[in-house]
Amino acid sequence: MRRFGGCLALFVLTTAFVCAVPVGSPMDFTRGNDVWLQVKTREEARAELAPLLDEAKKCGITSFEPYVKWMLLEPEEGKWDFAFYDMQVEECAKRGMKWTPFLIAGPAYATPKWFKESKQSVFAKCLEHGTETRTQSIWNPAMPKRVDAFVKAFARHFDHSLIQSVLLGISGDFGESIFTVEGNYWTYLFDGEYHHHRGWWCGDAYAERSFRDSVRRRYSNVSDLNVAWDTRYTSFDQVKPFLPDKAPSRQARLDLVRWYRNSMTRYAEVWLKTVRKHMPKTEVMLCTGGQGISVHGADFTQQAVTAAKHKCGLRITNEASDYGENFMLTRLVGSACRNLGTYFGYEPASGVSDEGVVGRFYNAVASGADELFVYDSPASGARGDIYRRCVPFLTKRSPDVKVAMFYCKTSEELGIEGFSKGGDDYYSHCAQFRDYADFDLLDESLIAKGWLKRYKALVWMDGAVTEKSTLKALESWIKSGGQLFLRVPAEEVSGKKWKLKAVEVASGTDADEWFRNVAKAA
């Protein structure tokens, strides 16, 4: 999938055939951002923004996305300043363009100094070092009220009809619905250097209390907890978050990891409810990112389900230049949102090569996305020519996908074979199989929703351990005619082995040959 020779021709030839319905309405096409303008005077920023918007308009961009930071909107407590963003909205409106405000509160570079220095501030703390970062803890009880005030002030001031969609930036280093990771060096411009790394950011007192409460709800008494976890606690008060690799049992690890991810989803719902209260008719997207692995804290499918519950969408911000990698990084979000019938868009996490531009356009269109976000919009030159040729294909499609690959989230949460290296085996296999077939991704929660019946075949390549309920659902689906292609020895979390009726195909000597045979048989 690293082969991009003739990719534009492939794009032209195949996108018209990936859905069962005629070409629909134009996709939203968004460009960002304004970060470098935020350190300039308003008039300097206007002078630099104007030609950028002129270029974007010529390129077909429908909306410009500025980072609407809490620190800029409320520089002093209770004193709101909208002038910088008023200027940007005005410049967009002059050109018949809308804007996509990225509302950010919580990350270090977006949170006001006055709040970070107040008694209400609670910085996230990692378990690895017991050290705080500068991003607010998602368990900080003061944040929901602050988020409400932030969104309320924004919603009251700006004309909603000029907004294409509102993007919500709730956590992490940049605003994605994940925990602090890495690569945030440019944000030091606004807040200085701070402790950051990929890790488990649940060491503050409020996180500890939340985890302890979740354990109490799950287990009626300490004896039941000790049996499930293989521990010797004498009181629930002894329970604290631990590093997953130090978990005393599989069940203990699952309880910790799922609480961690569910906490991020619940915090996202606080934002979704808040923005819906103040902006009931505006298109809204939750921003998420990363690979969907446990340590990042994002559960893509549950974020999609929760967003859809509030009539909101999702934007995944993890693409680069390789089509195969982009497919495997975005397709879980695409599969969930498309099946839910909710809005979704794709954004790159870094620079994109010329060939990568074509791959990104193709990935969005072939996935049935509603929006594509870019960081440049050249109106001329060789790169501008690529955009000119690709933009006409930005039409909402309805892909007819009959094959799915199982994303064994339980195995990923347990860090076992196929996911022991952070998911490298699974993700590379997704990109590899895309050479032979288009497919969606389903995890346990989507299977629990009954979505298996929408597909004729399921490929299970990595991660042997899943929930008993999922295995039962697979058995039932197979009996009703579903085709399972299996290359792992399926088992429950308890360790009990399952023998599922799978389609026999030649396994070959490597994954590539097996995928080729599966594609022929499916």
C-alpha positions in Angstrom: 0.0 0.0 0.0 3.1 2.2 -0.1 2.9 2.1 -3.9 1.4 5.4 -5.2 2.3 5.3 -8.9 -0.8 6.0 -10.8 -2.8 6.7 -7.6 -4.6 9.7 -9.1 -5.8 7.5 -12.0 -7.0 4.9 -9.6 -8.8 7.6 -7.7 -10.6 8.8 -10.8 -11.5 5.2 -11.9 -12.7 3.8 -8.6 -14.4 6.4 -6.4 -17.5 6.4 -8.6 -18.1 2.7 -7.9 -17.5 2.4 -4.1 -21.1 3.2 -3.2 -24.5 1.9 -4.2 -26.1 5.3 -4.6 -25.6 8.2 -7.1 -23.3 11.0 -6.3 -24.6 13.1 -3.5 -24.0 16.6 -2.1 -20.5 18.2 -1.9 -18.4 17.4 1.2 -17.3 20.1 3.6 -13.8 21.2 2.9 -12.0 22.9 5.8 -8.6 24.6 6.1 -6.8 25.6 9.3 -5.3 27.0 11.4 -4.5 30.4 12.9 -2.0 29.5 15.6 0.9 31.6 14.1 -1.5 34.6 13.9 -2.2 34.5 17.6 1.2 36.0 18.5 0.7 39.0 16.2 -1.3 42.2 16.5 -4.9 42.1 15.2 -4.1 44.1 12.1 -0.9 42.1 11.4 -3.0 39.0 11.7 -5.6 40.4 9.3 -3.0 41.3 6.7 -1.6 37.8 6.7 -5.0 36.0 6.9 -6.5 37.8 3.9 -4.3 36.3 1.2 -4.6 32.9 2.8 -8.3 33.1 2.6 -8.2 34.3 -1.0 -6.1 31.3 -1.9 -8.4 29.0 0.1 -11.4 30.3 -1.7 -9.8 29.6 -5.1 -9.0 26.1 -4.0 -12.6 25.3 -3.1 -12.3 25.5 0.7 -15.7 26.0 2.3 -14.6 26.9 5.8 -11.6 28.3 7.8 -10.7 26.8 11.2 -9.2 29.0 13.9 -8.2 27.7 17.3 -10.7 29.4 19.7 -8.7 29.1 22.9 -10.2 29.7 26.3 -7.1 31.7 27.3 -7.7 34.2 24.4 -11.4 34.4 24.8 -11.3 35.0 28.6 -7.8 36.5 29.3 -9.0 37.7 32.7 -11.6 35.9 34.7 -15.1 37.1 33.7 -13.8 39.4 31.0 -14.4 38.2 27.5 -12.6 39.4 24.4 -13.9 38.3 21.0 -12.1 40.9 18.8 -9.4 38.5 17.4 -12.1 36.0 16.3 -14.5 38.7 15.1 -11.8 39.8 12.7 -11.5 36.3 11.3 -15.2 35.8 10.9 -15.5 39.1 9.1 -12.7 38.2 6.7 -14.3 34.8 6.0 -17.7 36.4 5.4 -16.3 38.8 2.9 -15.3 35.9 0.7 -18.6 33.9 1.2 -16.8 31.4 3.4 -17.9 30.0 6.8 -15.7 29.2 9.7 -15.2 26.1 11.9 -14.3 27.3 15.4 -12.1 24.8 17.3 -13.2 25.5 20.9 -10.3 24.4 23.2 -10.2 24.4 27.0 -8.1 22.2 29.2 -4.9 21.7 27.2 -1.9 23.7 28.5 -1.6 26.1 25.6 -5.3 26.9 25.6 -6.1 27.3 29.3 -5.8 30.8 30.9 -2.9 31.5 33.2 -5.3 32.9 35.8 -7.1 29.6 36.0 -3.9 27.5 36.1 -2.7 29.5 39.0 -6.1 29.3 40.8 -7.2 26.8 43.5 -9.6 25.2 41.0 -6.8 24.1 38.7 -6.0 20.3 38.8 -3.2 19.2 36.5 -3.1 15.7 35.3 -0.4 13.5 36.9 1.2 10.4 35.4 1.5 7.1 37.2 5.0 6.5 35.7 6.7 9.3 37.5 4.1 10.8 39.8 4.7 14.1 37.9 2.2 16.7 36.8 1.8 18.0 33.3 0.2 21.4 32.5 -3.0 19.9 31.0 -6.1 19.9 33.2 -7.2 16.6 34.6 -10.4 15.4 33.0 -11.5 14.5 36.6 -11.2 18.1 37.7 -14.7 18.9 39.2 -14.3 22.6 38.4 -14.0 22.1 34.6 -17.6 21.3 33.7 -18.8 24.7 35.0 -15.9 26.5 33.3 -16.7 24.7 30.0 -20.3 25.8 30.3 -19.3 29.4 30.7 -16.8 29.2 27.8 -19.3 27.7 25.4 -22.2 29.9 26.6 -20.1 33.1 26.0 -19.1 31.9 22.6 -22.6 30.9 21.6 -24.1 34.2 22.7 -21.6 36.3 20.8 -21.3 34.7 17.4 -23.8 34.3 14.5 -24.4 30.6 14.3 -25.5 30.8 10.6 -21.8 31.7 9.7 -20.5 28.5 11.3 -20.0 25.3 9.2 -19.4 23.2 12.3 -18.0 23.6 15.8 -15.1 21.4 16.7 -14.6 20.5 20.4 -11.1 20.4 21.9 -11.4 18.9 25.3 -8.1 17.4 26.4 -4.6 16.2 25.4 -1.8 18.4 24.2 -3.8 20.0 21.3 -7.5 19.4 22.1 -8.1 15.9 21.0 -10.2 13.6 23.2 -7.1 11.8 24.4 -4.6 12.2 27.2 -1.2 14.0 27.0 1.2 12.1 24.6 4.1 13.7 22.8 5.1 16.0 19.9 3.8 19.1 21.6 6.9 21.2 21.4 5.4 24.1 19.5 2.8 24.6 22.2 5.6 25.7 24.6 5.3 29.1 22.8 2.2 29.8 24.8 2.8 28.0 28.1 6.4 27.0 28.4 7.9 23.5 28.6 6.1 20.9 30.7 6.2 17.2 31.5 4.7 15.1 28.7 4.9 11.6 27.3 2.7 8.7 26.3 1.5 7.3 29.6 -1.2 6.8 32.2 -2.4 10.2 33.4 -4.6 9.2 36.2 -2.5 9.9 39.3 -4.3 12.9 40.7 -6.6 12.6 43.7 -9.8 13.0 41.7 -8.8 10.3 39.3 -8.0 8.0 42.2 -11.5 8.6 43.7 -13.2 8.0 40.4 -11.4 4.7 39.9 -12.2 3.6 43.4 -15.8 4.4 42.9 -16.0 2.5 39.7 -14.5 -0.6 41.4 -17.1 -0.3 44.2 -19.9 -0.1 41.6 -18.6 -3.2 39.9 -18.0 -5.4 42.9 -20.5 -5.6 45.8 -17.8 -6.4 48.3 -14.0 -6.7 48.8 -14.2 -10.5 48.7 -15.7 -10.5 45.2 -13.0 -8.0 44.1 -10.2 -10.2 45.4 -11.6 -13.2 43.6 -11.8 -11.3 40.3 -8.5 -9.6 40.6 -6.5 -12.2 42.5 -5.7 -9.7 45.2 -5.8 -9.5 49.0 -7.4 -6.1 49.7 -9.0 -5.6 53.1 -10.8 -2.4 52.1 -11.9 -0.6 48.9 -10.0 2.4 50.3 -6.7 0.6 49.3 -7.7 0.6 45.6 -5.7 3.0 43.4 -5.0 3.2 39.7 -2.0 1.1 38.7 0.1 0.7 35.6 -1.6 -1.9 33.4 1.6 -4.0 33.1 1.6 -4.3 36.9 -2.0 -5.6 37.0 -2.5 -8.7 39.2 -4.8 -10.3 36.7 -6.5 -10.0 33.3 -9.7 -8.7 34.9 -7.9 -6.1 37.0 -6.2 -4.8 33.9 -9.4 -4.7 31.9 -11.2 -2.8 34.8 -8.4 -0.2 34.9 -8.1 0.3 31.2 -11.8 0.4 30.5 -12.4 2.9 33.4 -9.6 5.1 31.9 -11.1 5.1 28.4 -14.7 5.4 29.6 -13.7 8.4 31.8 -12.6 10.2 28.6 -15.8 9.3 26.9 -17.9 10.6 29.8 -15.9 13.8 29.9 -16.5 14.2 26.2 -20.2 13.8 26.9 -20.0 16.7 29.3 -18.8 18.9 26.4 -21.4 17.5 24.0 -24.3 18.1 26.3 -23.0 21.6 27.0 -22.6 22.7 23.4 -26.0 21.2 22.5 -27.6 23.2 25.3 -26.2 26.5 23.9 -26.0 25.6 20.2 -28.9 23.1 19.5 -29.0 23.5 15.8 -25.3 23.9 14.8 -23.2 21.0 13.4 -20.8 19.8 16.1 -17.8 17.5 16.0 -15.9 16.0 18.8 -12.1 16.1 18.0 -10.3 12.8 18.6 -6.9 11.5 17.7 -4.1 8.9 18.2 -4.3 5.3 17.2 -7.2 4.3 19.4 -4.9 2.4 21.7 -5.7 2.2 25.4 -2.9 4.4 26.6 -4.2 7.3 24.6 -7.5 7.0 26.4 -9.7 7.3 23.3 -12.3 4.6 22.6 -13.2 5.6 19.0 -16.4 3.6 18.7 -17.8 4.8 22.1 -16.9 8.3 21.2 -18.8 8.0 18.0 -21.8 6.4 19.7 -21.8 9.1 22.4 -21.5 11.9 19.8 -24.3 10.4 17.7 -26.5 10.2 20.8 -26.3 14.0 21.0 -26.7 14.5 17.2 -23.0 15.4 16.9 -20.2 14.0 14.8 -16.5 13.1 15.1 -13.3 14.2 13.5 -10.2 12.0 13.6 -6.9 13.8 13.4 -4.3 11.2 12.7 -3.6 11.0 9.0 -0.2 11.4 7.3 0.9 10.6 3.7 0.6 6.8 3.4 -2.8 5.6 2.2 -2.6 2.2 3.9 -1.7 3.7 7.2 -4.4 6.4 6.9 -7.0 3.8 6.1 -6.2 1.7 9.2 -6.0 4.8 11.4 -9.3 6.3 10.3 -11.5 3.4 9.3 -12.7 2.5 12.8 -14.1 6.0 13.2 -15.4 5.9 9.6 -17.1 2.5 10.1 -18.8 3.5 13.4 -19.9 7.0 12.2 -21.2 5.8 8.8 -23.2 3.0 10.4 -24.6 5.4 12.9 -25.4 7.9 10.2 -23.5 10.7 11.9 -21.2 13.4 10.5 -17.4 12.6 10.4 -14.3 14.1 9.0 -10.5 13.4 8.6 -7.5 15.6 9.5 -3.8 14.9 9.2 -1.6 14.9 12.3 1.4 16.3 10.4 2.7 17.4 7.0 1.4 15.5 3.9 3.4 14.8 0.7 2.0 15.5 -2.8 1.2 11.8 -3.3 -0.3 11.8 0.2 -2.7 14.5 -0.7 -4.2 12.2 -3.3 -4.4 9.4 -0.8 -6.1 11.6 1.7 -8.8 12.7 -0.7 -9.4 9.1 -1.8 -9.6 7.8 1.8 -12.2 10.4 2.7 -14.3 9.9 -0.3 -14.1 6.1 -0.3 -15.0 6.1 3.4 -18.1 8.1 2.9 -16.8 11.0 5.0 -18.6 14.3 5.3 -15.6 16.5 5.7 -11.9 16.7 4.8 -9.6 19.0 6.6 -6.3 20.3 5.2 -3.4 22.6 6.4 -2.7 24.1 3.0 -4.8 25.0 0.0 -2.5 25.9 -2.9 -4.2 27.6 -5.8 -1.3 27.3 -8.2 1.9 25.3 -8.8 2.4 21.5 -9.0 0.7 21.0 -5.6 -2.1 23.3 -6.6 -2.7 21.3 -9.7 -3.1 18.1 -7.5 -5.7 19.9 -5.4 -7.5 21.2 -8.6 -7.8 17.7 -9.9 -8.9 16.2 -6.6 -11.4 18.7 -5.3 -14.2 17.9 -7.8 -14.3 14.4 -6.3 -15.2 15.7 -2.8 -18.7 14.4 -2.9 -20.5 12.5 -0.1 -20.6 8.8 -1.0 -22.4 5.8 0.4 -19.9 2.9 0.3 -21.3 -0.6 -0.1 -19.0 -2.6 2.2 -19.8 -6.2 2.9 -16.6 -7.3 4.6 -15.4 -6.4 8.1 -12.2 -7.0 10.1 -12.5 -7.6 13.8 -10.7 -5.0 16.0 -10.4 -7.1 19.1 -10.4 -4.3 21.6 -10.2 -6.7 24.5 -6.9 -8.1 23.3 -5.6 -4.6 22.7 -6.6 -3.6 26.3 -4.8 -6.7 27.6 -1.7 -6.0 25.4 -1.5 -9.6 24.1 -0.4 -11.1 20.8 -1.2 -8.9 17.9 -1.3 -5.9 20.1 1.7 -6.4 22.3 3.6 -3.7 20.5 0.9 -1.1 20.8 -1.1 -2.6 17.9 1.7 -2.6 15.3 0.8 -6.1 14.1 -2.9 -5.5 13.8 -2.5 -2.1 12.2 0.0 -3.3 9.6 -2.3 -6.2 8.8 -5.2 -3.7 8.2 -3.1 -1.8 5.7 -2.0 -5.1 4.1 -5.5 -6.5 3.7 -6.6 -3.2 2.1 -4.5 -4.2 -1.0 -7.1 -6.9 -1.6 -10.4 -5.7 -0.3 -12.4 -2.7 1.0 -13.6 -3.4 4.5 -14.9 -1.9 7.7 -13.7 -2.4 11.3 -15.9 -3.7 14.0 -15.0 -4.0 17.7 -16.9 -5.8 20.5 -19.2 -2.9 21.2 -20.3 -2.6 17.6 -20.9 -6.3 17.4 -23.0 -6.0 20.6 -25.1 -3.5 18.7 -26.0 -6.2 16.2 -24.0 -4.8 13.3 -22.5 -8.1 12.2 -25.7 -8.8 10.2 -24.7 -5.9 7.9 -21.7 -7.8 6.7 -21.3 -11.2 4.9 -17.8 -11.8 6.1 -15.6 -11.1 9.1 -11.8 -11.4 9.2 -10.3 -12.1 12.6 -6.5 -11.9 12.2 -5.1 -10.6 15.5 -5.9 -10.7 19.2 -7.3 -14.1 20.3 -8.9 -13.0 23.6 -12.4 -11.4 23.6 -15.5 -11.4 25.7 -17.8 -14.4 26.0 -20.8 -12.3 24.8 -18.8 -11.5 21.6 -18.0 -15.1 20.9 -21.7 -16.0 21.4 -22.7 -13.3 18.9 -20.2 -14.6 16.4 -21.6 -18.1 16.8 -25.1 -16.9 16.2 -24.1 -14.8 13.1 -22.2 -17.8 11.6 -25.3 -20.0 12.0 -27.3 -17.4 10.1 -24.9 -17.5 7.2 -22.0 -15.3 8.1 -18.5 -16.2 7.0 -15.8 -16.1 9.6 -12.1 -16.1 8.4 -10.1 -16.9 11.5 -6.4 -17.1 12.1 -6.2 -17.0 15.9 -7.2 -19.5 18.6 -10.3 -17.7 20.0 -10.7 -17.6 23.8 -12.6 -15.9 26.6 -11.0 -13.5 29.1 -11.2 -16.4 31.6 -8.9 -18.4 29.3 -11.6 -20.8 28.1 -10.9 -21.8 24.5 -13.7 -21.6 21.8 -14.0 -23.5 18.6 -15.8 -21.3 16.0 -16.8 -22.6 12.6 -14.6 -20.7 10.2 -14.2 -20.8 6.4 -11.3 -22.9 5.4 -8.7 -21.1 3.3 -5.1 -21.9 2.5 -3.1 -20.1 5.3 0.1 -19.9 3.3 3.5 -18.9 4.7 2.6 -15.3 5.5 -0.2 -12.9 6.1 -0.2 -11.5 2.6 -0.9 -14.9 1.0 -3.7 -15.6 3.6 -5.3 -12.2 2.9 -5.2 -12.8 -0.8 -7.0 -16.2 -0.4 -9.5 -14.6 2.0 -10.3 -11.9 -0.5 -11.0 -14.6 -3.2 -13.3 -16.6 -0.9 -15.2 -13.8 0.8 
